[in-house]
């Protein structure tokens, strides 16, 4: 198993020099976008947008993340804005719908935000929400299956279950979903607990594949999941892993199948995820449709799935008429003005960026 490259900005990295922090902040603007429903405990998604010579980029670590964890998010933004998103592989990516921990009566409205129900290839359903029960999860998943019977189903616990809760959850959800249950994502926290759960499931004959998410993007060594046999596949996100090139290296070194997912990005950040997915050979739908969960975005034409997929925003090769370099759409000035954080919010995000920059620079 090969090693993965260091984060951009480190002395060993030859791919990209880290721009001065003043250059990053010159065009930086922080925004707050309202969400349609509570997701990941949030009703508003904040992000900082940057403009580099290669295009627009996004720095948006969640509020609870501190340096040095935020450094990888800045590395991904620097790659996107100063080096570029690379050449597009597949021009169109199949996209799964995402259903937050809502009641069954709200499921249909959420799903319709992802387009024609008959064209949705897969649905990721959030489970194990604080204050809810396994019965709530089962009811939500059952309603999803009723509405989109041909779609594959995924259940994401975000590491919130104990070992015993995960065993009960896997069995109950498998009973509802049957052969449509594609995988259970991060049912327990940590890598060793994930490996132990996977082994117990196999011993009990519960054949639900396990996907690792937090165990990859929050681990100091993203490859330990593969080394310990803790998962059947991995979920990768561009920003937490430090950019497209580093995420590609993680996938290839792991030897596992991968699903590219969003970190609840704006359409600018989603472009980087689509660019990564376009360069991976996997038939699985990707979790890059989360712009549908935002009540407003920063671009005039948000990257909301249609007909079960999304096209990768890109420049066109004039000579060949083919897809060229992936490039995020520019933000709409009116939307930037409408969602721009106040002076205190701008200062808070500038300080977060400065701290992440210091971490990348070794400060």
N, C-alpha and C positions, 0 to 999 in steps of 0.2 A: 504494500500500500504506500503510495507516494505521499510526500509532504505537500502542504498547501503554501502558497506564497504569503509573505508578510503583508500587513496593511500598507497601503500607499502612504508615503511620507516617512517610512522607516529608512534607516541608512542602507539596509540591504536591498531595498526596492529600486529597480532600474526602470520601471515602467512609467513612473509619474513623479515629478518633483512637486512638493507641497507648496502651493501659492502662499504668499504672505497673508496673514489674517486680514490686513487692511484691504487687500484685493477681494477677498471673499465677502467682506462686509460692505463693499462699495455699492453693490446693487441689492443687498439682502433686504427682504421684507417679510415680516411674520404675519400670518393670517389665522383667523379662527372660523372654521366652517361648521355650520349646524348640521346635525345628523337627523335622519328620519326616525330612527328608533335608537334606544340605548344599545351600545355595542362595546364590549370590553370595558364596561363600567363608565362609558363616556357618552355624553350627548353633544359634545363639541369636539372637533378635531383641529388641533393647532399644528401649524407647520411653518417652516421658514423656507422661502424660495430664493435661489441664488441664480445669477446669470454669469456664465463663463464664456470663453471664446468658442466652445463647442456647442453651446446651447444652454437651455434652462435646466436646473437641477433642484433637488429637494432635500432639506435636512430636517427630519421630523421625528427624532427619538421621543418616545412617550415620556410624560412628565416625571414618572418615577425613576427613569434611567439616569444614572450619574456617570461622570467620567470614572474609569476609562471606557465604559460600555458605549458611551455616545461617540467615541472616536471612530468606531467602524461606520456609523451612520454618516459622519462627515466625510470619511474616506470614499464612501459610495457617491456622495454628492460631488466631491471633487472629481472623481472619475467621470461622472456624467457630464458635468459642465466644462471641464478643462481638458479631458482626453476624448470624450465621446462615448456613445453607447454601442459602437461597433456595427458591423454589417448585419443586416437582417437575414436570418435563415428562412424558416417558415414564415410567410407573410401573414398568416391568420392562425390564431390560437383558440382552441376550444376552452370555454370558460364555465366554471361551476357557479351556481347561485350560492349565496350564503344567507342562512337564516339565523338571526340572533336568538337569544333565549326569550322568545315571545310566547304568548299563549296561542293555542291552536286557532283561535278565531282571527289572529293577526297574520297567520302564515301565508294565506293567499295573497294579501296585499304586498307582503315582502317579495314573494316569488314573482309577482307581476312586474316588479321593478327591474327584473332581469330579462324581460322580453317574453316572447311566446312560450307558454308553458310546455308545449309539445316539443320545443327545440332545445330545452335545457338539458345538457348531457349528464350533469351531476349536481348534487346539492350537498353543501357542507352545513350541518346542523350543530349549533352550539348546545352543549349539555353541561351538566355539573355546575350550573350557575348558583352562586351563594343565595341561600334563602329558598331554593327550589328543591324538589325531590326527584327521584328517578321516575316516578309516575308522570311528572311534568315533562321530563325528557322523552318518555315513551309516547305520550300524547302528541308532542310536537313532531316527532319523527313519523308517527302514524299518519298525521295529517299531511305531511310532506309527501309520503308515499301515495296517499290517496289522490293528491292533486297532480303529481308527476310520476305515474307508475312505471314509466320506462327509464327514468333517470337512476343513475347510481347514487348511493347515499353514503355520506361520510359523517361521522360524529366526532366532534372536537371538544375534549374536556379541559384543555389548557392546563393539564397537570393537576387538576383539582381533586381527583379521587384518591382515596387510599387503595391499597392492594385489594382488599376485600370488596370495596365499593366498585372498583373497576371490573372485578370478576362478575359481580352481579349485573353491572351495567352492560358489559359485553354480551352476557347471555340474554338479557331482556331486550336489548336493541337488535340483536341478531334474530330473535323470535319475531320481532315486528318487521324488520327489513328483509329477512330471508336472504336469498342469493343476491339481492341488490345492495347489501352492505359492503362497500368497497374497502373500507378500512376504518379503524378507530385511531384518532389522532391524539397523541400525547395524553393518554388516559391517566398516567401518574407522573409526578415530578421526578426529574433526575434520570440518569442513564442506567445505573445499576438497578433501581426499582423497575425501570421499563424492561430490562432484560429478564428480571425475575418474573414479572407479570407475563411476558411472552412465553416463557418456559412453562408456567402454570397453565396458561390457556391451552398450549399444545398437549400437555398431559391430560387435560380434561376433555380434549377433543373439540374445543371451541375454535373453529378455524376462521377467526377474524384477524386479518392482517393488521399489523401495528405500524403506524407512521410516527416518526419522531419530528417534532418541531422545536419547542424550546430546548430540548436536549441537544439540538444541533446549533442553533443560533445563539444560545446563551452559554455554551460550553467553551472553556479555554481551548480545548482540543475538539473541534467539530467532528473528527473522525472516530472518536471513541465509541460512538453509537455503532458504527460498522464493526469495529474491532471486537466489541463485546457481544455482537449479535443481538442488539437490543431492539431492532426494528426491521420490518420488511421493506420499508421505503422511507425516504426523508422528505420533509417539507423545507424548501429553501426560500429565503427572502433576501432580496438584494441588499437593502440597507443594513440590516443587522450583521450580515456577513462581510461587509466592507466593499461591495461592488460586484459588478457582473463577472469580471475575470476571476475574482477570488471565489465567488459562488460556483462558477463553472469548475474550478479546480477541486472544490469540496465534493461536488457531485461525481466527478470522474475518479477521484481518489477513493471515494467510498465504495464504488462498485455497486451501489444500490440505485433502484429506480427513484425518480424525484418528481415532485410536484412543486411548481413555482407558485408562491402565494404572495399576497399583499400584506404590508404592515399598516393597513388602513390609510393608504397613500392618497394624495390628490391625483388627478390625471397626469400631472407632471411626473410624480414618482412612479405611477403605474407603468409609464412608458419604459422605464428601466427594467421592470419585471417582465414586460412583454418582450423586450429585446433579449433578455436571458432565456425565456421560454422558447423563443424562435430558434435558438442555437442548441436546444436539447432535443434528442430523439426520444420522445415519450408520447404514447397515445392518450395519456391521462389528461383530463380537463384541469386547468389551472385556476387557482383562487385569486384571479386578478380582476374581478368584476365589482370590487367593493365601492367604486364610485357610485353605484346604485344605492348605497346606504347613506350617502351624503345628500342633504337637502339642497346644497349648492356647492359648486366647485369653483376653481379659479380659471377655467378655460371656457370659452364660449360653447364648445361642443364636447362635453365630458365623455370619457371613455366608458360608456355604459354598454354592456353586452347586447347584441342583437343577433337573433337566429343562432343562439348558442355559442357565439364566439366574438372575438375582437380582432380587428386588423392592427398590425404593428405600425404606429406612426413612423414615417420614414421619408427621406429624400428619395427622389426617383433618379436612377441612372439614365441620363438623357440619351446616351448612345445605345444602350441595350433596352431601354424602356422597362427595366426591371427594378426591384426594390434595392435601394442602396443602403445608406447609413440610417440607423434608427435615430430619431430626433423627437424630443418632447415638444408638444404644441406650446406656443407662447401664451402666457396668461393674458386674460382680457383686462384691460386697464380699469374698466368700470367695476368688474368683480373684485379686483385687487383693492380698489378704494372702498368698496362696500364691506369687505371682510378684513380689512387691515386692523391689526391690534392697535390699541392706544400706545402712548409713549412708554408707559410702564411695561407693557407687553413686549414692545420692541426691545427695550433694554434687557429684559429677562432673557429673551432668545439670543440677543447678541452676546450676552455673557455665557450662555450655554455653548454657543459656537466657539467662542474664545477658549473656553475650557477644553472642548473637544480638540481644537487645533493644537493647544499646548500638549495634549496627550499624544497626538500624532507626531508632533515635532520633538517629542522626548523631553518636554519641559515639565 
